[in-house]
Amino acid sequence: MKLTIYSKDNLTLFNEITPSIRSGELKTWEVIERDNGSVCYNYTPQQWSEKVLLLPELGTGCLIISTRYWRDGYVPNEDMKAYVLSRFLEILLVHFREGFDSFKVEK
């Protein structure tokens, strides 16, 4: 499952979201550093934490948020992926609506 966020400046959008999570402004999210230097977003309420990770990637004219899970760990079902992705979409619409033009969700 993935969310494609269309933006004229996807790097700026990414550079607004990630520091907002790191600073604690978005209280129910955390940034997890990956071994390869990239980051994932984790939705931290106990019921959901470390079950579905969101991987942000810069595309051409878009920011792509894909669902991932812990290596050798819990494998989430589609409902859980949808729930966590929708919670991310909520912060996008509330906190960053000026930073994008439109979005598309794919199964």
C-alpha positions, 0 to 999 in steps of 0.5 A: 500500500502506498500514498503518492503526494503530488507537490511542486516541491517534494523535497521541501515537503519532506523537509517539513514533515521529518523535522516536525516528527523529530521535534515532537510537534507531531506527538504520535509519530517518531522517525526511525533511522535505517541502516542505509541512512534513510528514515521511516516513520513509526506511528507510536500508540502502543497498539500500532507501534512498530507494526507498520512503518512508513517509508518516505521516498522522493519521486519526480514531482511527488513524495511517495509514502510506502508501507513497510514492516520490521525485518523478521518481525510482525507482518501487518495485514492490509487493514493495519496498513490502511489504518496507519497510512490513513493516520499519516494522511490525517497529519498531511491534511491538517499540518501540511495541506499547503505543501501539496497539490493532490494525493493518490492512495494505492493498494 
